[in-house]
Amino acid sequence: MSVRLKLTLSYAGFLMVAGSLLLAAVWVFLLRYVPDRAMLYDPDDRPDGIFPIRSVLLGVFAPRAAAVMVFLLLFGLLGGWILAGRMLAPLNRITAATHMATHGSLSHRIRLPGRKDEFRELADAFDGMLERLEAHVAEQQRFAANASHELRTPLAVSKALLDVARTDPNHVTGEVIDRLHAVNARAIDLTEALLLLSRAEQRTFTREHVDLSLMAEEATETLLPLAEKHGVTIETGGDIAPTTGSPALLLQLTTNLVHNAIVHNLPGRGTVWVTTGVRPETVVLTVENTGEKLTPQLVSTLTEPFQRGTERVRSDHAGVGLGLAIVKTITQAHDGTLTLTPRPAGGIRITVELPTAAPHSDR
């Protein structure tokens, strides 16, 4: 049976039960006190003469009571059917929107009018889910298109280099091999970045206690030769910042931030500041650098995949355009927030805020 039919039968059954209880009350509190045989009274004391007996009242009352019960049954079925239809109308709209979403139409919204009841809350929650799902699908499609484009470029270059080497056997092969090595290395870096991004999005990692200050220190030491090559000074500081998450992913997050701060900087005279701190409920990692002045509009796009802040970056460390996209995904996977703010003097300040780790004792 449908929900509407079940509600209709429930309403009709409730009316029947209420009517039966009413008749039972009439019997208990009225008819049972009526005498079952005729009684004579003195006309001077009782102007009505003969008092009615129970059998007569029952003979008059029973058919009318049965008619009332039949009316209640019909009224309950008809009224219940109409009332159930009105009550379930919002659910029908939600079901229709679900079918449309199943067939790929994610732009449809229910936008249920009326007061904020349970159906309205369900419809609003479903609209919010559709909005997030549509945005996620659009982002995935855009990401797939960008990834295909980025992967196609090194493959096309490799093919061109191989064609040159095949058509000109006398050409110096050392240069071709070096260029092929660089192109393949870039393709491998891009593939590894895509895999890391997918892993962070799926949250397939084990949470452990991690100190962000140690992650910042390790990333800084690893990238110190790159900073010296670019003539960039790195300054570190801050407090112990305990949190929970994947040490590998959080180290990758910190490394990406410091790497970007180095390569997107003023060559020969730039500075990078890496600090950690503790707030009441969160720990904070801040990486900022000097560099060209950036507009808020440009900064808001830097976490999109395959977006690069400046074109002045050297080709050997240009990256694959996924550095900050990976940082954003790792931050979200750890229930944190990522904030990008342009510095007035040039460069950018990036703040990662993660939940503080609960105190624990070593075994």
N, C-alpha and C positions, 0 to 999 in steps of 0.2 A: 504494500500500500504506500501511496505517496504521503509526504508529510502533511499536505493539505487535507487529505482524507482522514489521516490520523487525528489531526487537530479538530476536524469537523465532528468526528465520532466522539472525541473527548468532550467538546462543548455540549453536544446533545446528551451524552451520558451524564454530564454534570447537572444539566437541567433536570433530567429524569430523576437523578438521586435527590436533588433539592426538592422536587415536587413530591417524591415519596416521603421524604422527611417531613414535609409540611402536612401531608395527609396523616402520617403517623402522629404528629403533634396534635392534630384535630381529634384523632381517636383517643389519645392518651389524656388530653386535657379537657375534652368536651363530651364526646359521645359515650365514654365509659361511665359518666355520671348520670346519663339519662336512664330512667327506669325502663326495664324490659317488659313491663305490663302496665295497663292503664290504672290510674289512680284518680279517685273522685274527691273533690274538695267541696266545701260549703260555698255556694255561690256568693254568699255575703263576704266570705274571706278571700275567694279567688274568682274574679270576674271572668277569667278565661275558661272556666269550666273544666274540661278534661285536659290534663297535661299530656303532650305528645310522647309516644313511646319510642324506644330505640329502633325497633324493626321498621317503623314508618320512616324515621329519619334516614336510616340506612338505605331504604328503598328509593328515597328521593335523592340522597347524596351520592350514592355509588355511581349511577350512570353519568352524572355531571362530573364527578371526579375522574372517571375514565375518559370522558371527552376532553377534560383539561389536560390529562397526561398525553393523549394523542396529539393535542395542539402543541404541548411543550416539545414532544418528539419532533414534529414537523418543523416547528419554529427553531429548535436547536440545530436540526440538520441544515436548514436553509440559511439561517443566520450564521451558523458556524462555518459553512462553506464560504459565504461572502466575507466574513471576518478573517478567516484563515487566509483567503486570497489577498486581502489588503495587508495583512501582517507579513506575508511572505513575498510581497511584490519587490521589496528591496533585495531579497535574496535571489530572486529571478534575475535582477539586473546584474548582480555580482556574478551569477552563474554565466550569463551571456558574455560578460567581459572576460571571464576565465576561458570560455571557448574561443573567443577572438584572440586572446593571448596564446592559446595553445596552437593556433594556426598561424602564428607569427606576427600578429598585429599588436605590437607593444605600445603604440601611441594612443590607444583608446583609454579613456579615463571614465570612471563611474560618476564621480562628482554627485554623490547622493544628497538631495536637498532634505530639509526638515531639521528637526531637533536632533541633538547629539545623543542618540541612544546606542544600544549595542550594535545594531545594523549599520548605523552611521560610522561608528568607530571601526567596524570591520571593513566597510567600503573605503574609508580614508586610509586604513593600513594597507589595503590591497592596492589603492592608487599609488601610495608611496613605494610599495614593492615593485609595481610596474615601472615607475619612474626610475628607480635605481637599476632595475633589470635592463631597461632600454638604454640607459647611459652606459652600463657595463658592456652590453652587446656592441654598442657603437664604438666604445673604446677598444674592445677586442678586435673589431673589424678594422679600425684605423691602425691598431698595432700590427695586425697581420699584414696589412698592406705596406706599412713602413718597413716591417721586418723583411718582407719579400724584396722590397726595393733595395734595402741595405745589403742583403745577401746576394742579390743579383749583380751588384756592382763589382765586388771582388771576383766573382765567377767570370764575368764578362772580361775583366782585365786579364785574368789568368788565361782565358781562351785566346785573347788577342796576342799575348806574349808567346803562347805555344804556337800559334799560327805563324808568327814572325820567325820563330826558331825553326819551324819546319820548312818554310819557304826559302829561308836564307841560311843554309847549313854553315856557311862561312862566317856568319855573325858571331860575335864574341858571346859565348854561352854564359860566362861568369856574371855578366850584368843581368841577363835574363833570369838566371837562377836566383840572384839576390832579390830582384823585384818580385819573382814568384814567391819567394820565402816571405817577404814582407806582406804580400797580398794574402797569402794563406794564413799567416799569423793573425792578421786582422779578422779574417773570416772565423778563425777558431775563437778569438776573443769575443766576437759577436755571438757565436753559438753558445759559448759558456755563459755569457751575460743573459741570454734568453733563457737558458736552463735555470740559472740562479733566480731570475725574475719569476719564472713559473713555480719554482719551489717555495719562494717566499709568499706568493699569492695563495698557494694551497695550504700554507701553515703546517707543512709536514716536517716538523722539527720538535725536538725535545727541549723543554724549558729547563734551564739551569740558572744558578746564581752567577751573575756577571757584574764586574766592576767596570763601568764605562771609562773611568779614568785610566785603567790599565789598557783598555782597548785603544784609547786615544794615544797613549804612550807608545804602544806597539806599532800602530799605524804611522805615527810620526817618525819613529826610528827606521821603519821600512822605507819610507818615502824621502828620507833625508838626502840620499844621493841625487834624487830627482830635483829636490829643492835647490841643492848646491849647483846643479847643472843650469837651472833657470835663474840663479842668482836671487833666490827668494829666501827670506829669513822666516823661520818657524818659531813661534813663542807659545809655550804650553803652560798651563797652570790650572788650579782649581782643587776641589775636594774629592774625596772618595764618593763615587756615585753608584750605589748598589741597585741592581734591577734584576729581573728574571727574563730569560730568553735563550736564543741560540747563540753561543759564543762565536761560531763561524759567521753567522749572518750579521751580528752586531759589529764584528771586526770588519766585515765587508762594507757595512754602512759607514763606519768611521773612515776606512781607507778611501772610499769613494769621495767623501766630503773633503778630506785633506788633499787628495789628488786633484780634484777640481779646483780647490783653492790655490794650488800651486800653478797649474797650467793656465788657468784663467786669471792671470795676475800681470803686474808690471815687470817685465824681464829686467833683471839686474838690480832692481831697487824695490821689489815688492815685499810684503810682509803677510804672514798668515798667523792668526791667533786661534789657538785651540784651548778651550776651557771647559771644565765640568763643574757642576754644582748640584746642590740638593735643596728641594723645596718641600713644603709640608707633606705633599702626597706624590711628588714626582721627582725624578732626577733629570738634569738638563745637560745636554752636550751642545756647545756652541762653537761653530767654526766660521770665522770671518776673514776676509782678505781685502787687500787693496786691489785696485784695478780700474777699468773704465767705468764711467757712470752708467748705471742701468735704470731704465724706466720701470715703474711698477707693472706696466702691461707686459714687458718682456720677462720680468721676474716671475710673473704668474704662469708663464708657459714653460719654464725651465724643467719642471718635473714631468712634462709630457715626454713619452719615448721619442728618441732620435732628435731631440731639440738641443742645440748648442748655443751657449750664450754669446760667444764672439767668434769671429772668423780668423782671429789673429793667432790662434793656437797652432803650434807646430804640428806637422803631420805625423811625426813619430809618437806623439802623445795625445793625439786628438781624441782618442777614445772612440766609442761606437755610439755615442748619444744616448746611452742608457744609464749613466752614472746616477743622476738624481732621480730618475724613474725607479731604479732599484732601491735607492734610499727611501723614497716615498713608500714603496711597497713593503719594505722591511719594517719601517716605522708603523705602518698600519697593521701589519701582522703581529706586532708586539703591543697593540692597543695604545699606541702613542700618537703624538701630533708633530707635524713638520711645518715650520714657519720660515719663509724666505722674505728677507727685508733688504732693499737696496740701501747701501750706506751713502750718506750725503756727499762724502768726499770721494766716492768711487768704490767699486767692489760690492760685496754682498755679505750679509750676515744670515747664516742658516742655523736654526735652533731645532734640536730634536728633544722632545719631552716624552719620557717613558715613565710608567708606574714604578714607584719605589718598591724594592724587594722587601718582603716581610722578614723580620729578624729570625735567624735560625741558628741552631747550635751545631757544631761539628761533632760527628760521632767518633 
